Each structure stands twice: as structure tokens, then as C-alpha cells.
Amino acid sequence: MIIVRTTESAEQALTEGAMHCPRRGCGGTLARWGYGRCRRIRGLGADVLDVRPRRVRCGGCGVTQVLLPAALQPRRADATEVIGTALVRKAEGLGYRRIAAALGRSPSTVRRWLRR
């Protein structure tokens, strides 16, 4: 998995051939290779994003990678802004139950974010 700033910047880099394989010793050029599975990501409030991340394949070693925008977290159903908001509120002195209630998330989920 490769974290990219934005989807547009990743598409531009792929078009220019400027994106290279992250595997040590390879250095091959990455090319478009379809899309990953569609994911539903929860934003702040009632916002829901349907995301289908781009997949790329290395021309040198043949390994595929998924390009994930920085606004999303790997293996998380919530956007970066939601988790960041929870961290800010924790720094302000709120407990995980009050943060969970304010964000509309499960207390165990928020507690897990704060522990990591």
C-alpha cells in the first residue's frame, strides 16, 4: 500500500511515469492496473464517502500496490479527519466516552484510536 497526497497527484505522476516501485532493489516504473475494492468511509457527522482506490503494478517485479489518499487511513472505516478530531479532543482533556458520543462512534473504537 502506498499513501499518496491526493488521487489527482497520483494520476499525474502515473501519466508522467514518475512513480517508482517502493520495493528495495527494484526501482521499476508503476503503471495503472485497475482499481481496488470499493470502500465506504465515514466522515465527520453523517458524511459517507464511497472510495475505490487505484491499483498499480510494477513493470520490473510485477508486484501490485494500492494507492491510498492521505485523507484515508489504511484498514480503517473512518477518515483521517475523524480520527484526528478524536486525538485533538483527547489532548483537550476529554475522555474516550465523551469523544465517542460527540463523534457518533463506538466507545471501543475511539478507545482503540487513542491507544494507538
C-alpha positions as CSV (number, residue, x, y, z in Angstrom):
1,M,0.0,0.0,0.0
2,I,1.3,3.4,-1.0
3,I,0.0,6.6,0.7
4,V,-0.4,9.5,-1.8
5,R,-1.2,13.1,-1.1
6,T,-4.2,13.2,-3.5
7,T,-5.7,11.0,-6.2
8,E,-5.1,13.6,-8.8
9,S,-1.4,14.0,-8.0
10,A,-1.0,10.2,-8.2
11,E,-2.7,10.0,-11.6
12,Q,-0.5,12.8,-12.8
13,A,2.7,11.0,-11.6
14,L,1.5,7.8,-13.2
15,T,0.9,9.6,-16.5
16,E,4.4,11.1,-16.4
17,G,6.0,7.8,-15.4
18,A,7.4,9.4,-12.3
19,M,6.1,6.9,-9.8
20,H,8.5,4.0,-9.0
21,C,8.3,0.7,-7.2
22,P,8.8,1.0,-3.4
23,R,10.4,-2.4,-3.1
24,R,14.1,-2.3,-2.2
25,G,16.3,-3.1,-5.2
26,C,13.6,-2.9,-7.8
27,G,13.0,0.7,-8.9
28,G,10.7,-0.3,-11.8
29,T,8.0,2.2,-13.0
30,L,4.5,1.8,-11.8
31,A,1.6,1.6,-14.2
32,R,-2.2,1.6,-13.8
33,W,-3.6,-1.8,-13.0
34,G,-7.4,-1.3,-12.4
35,Y,-8.9,-0.5,-9.0
36,G,-9.2,-1.9,-5.5
37,R,-12.5,-2.9,-4.0
38,C,-15.0,-0.2,-3.2
39,R,-14.9,1.0,0.4
40,R,-17.4,3.1,2.3
41,I,-15.6,5.6,4.6
42,R,-17.3,7.6,7.4
43,G,-16.5,11.3,7.6
44,L,-17.5,13.8,10.3
45,G,-21.2,13.9,11.1
46,A,-23.3,11.9,8.6
47,D,-20.9,12.2,5.7
48,V,-20.1,9.0,3.9
49,L,-17.5,8.6,1.2
50,D,-17.5,5.8,-1.4
51,V,-13.9,5.3,-2.4
52,R,-12.4,2.9,-5.0
53,P,-8.6,3.3,-4.7
54,R,-6.3,2.9,-7.7
55,R,-4.2,-0.2,-8.1
56,V,-0.8,-0.1,-9.8
57,R,1.6,-2.7,-11.0
58,C,5.4,-2.5,-11.2
59,G,6.8,-3.2,-14.6
60,G,10.0,-4.6,-13.2
61,C,9.0,-7.1,-10.5
62,G,5.3,-7.4,-11.3
63,V,4.1,-6.7,-7.7
64,T,0.8,-4.8,-7.4
65,Q,0.2,-1.9,-4.9
66,V,-2.9,0.1,-3.8
67,L,-2.6,3.9,-3.9
68,L,-4.5,5.2,-0.8
69,P,-5.1,9.0,-0.5
70,A,-3.8,10.6,2.7
71,A,-7.4,11.6,3.7
72,L,-7.9,7.9,4.4
73,Q,-6.3,5.5,6.9
74,P,-5.2,2.0,6.0
75,R,-7.6,-0.6,7.4
76,R,-9.9,2.0,9.0
77,A,-13.6,2.7,8.2
78,D,-13.2,6.4,9.3
79,A,-11.5,9.2,7.5
80,T,-8.3,10.8,8.8
81,E,-10.2,14.0,9.9
82,V,-12.4,11.9,12.2
83,I,-9.5,10.2,14.0
84,G,-7.6,13.5,14.1
85,T,-10.6,15.2,15.7
86,A,-10.7,12.5,18.4
87,L,-7.0,13.0,19.1
88,V,-7.4,16.7,19.4
89,R,-10.3,16.3,21.9
90,K,-8.2,13.8,23.9
91,A,-5.4,16.4,24.1
92,E,-8.0,18.9,25.4
93,G,-8.7,16.6,28.3
94,L,-11.9,14.8,27.2
95,G,-12.4,11.1,27.9
96,Y,-13.0,8.4,25.2
97,R,-16.7,8.0,26.1
98,R,-17.4,11.7,25.7
99,I,-15.4,11.8,22.4
100,A,-17.3,8.8,21.1
101,A,-20.7,10.3,21.9
102,A,-19.7,13.6,20.2
103,L,-18.5,11.8,17.1
104,G,-21.2,9.2,17.0
105,R,-18.8,6.3,17.1
106,S,-18.5,3.3,19.4
107,P,-16.5,3.9,22.6
108,S,-14.4,0.9,22.0
109,T,-13.4,2.2,18.5
110,V,-12.5,5.6,19.9
111,R,-10.5,4.0,22.8
112,R,-8.6,1.9,20.2
113,W,-7.7,5.0,18.2
114,L,-6.5,6.8,21.3
115,R,-4.3,3.9,22.4
116,R,-2.5,3.6,19.1
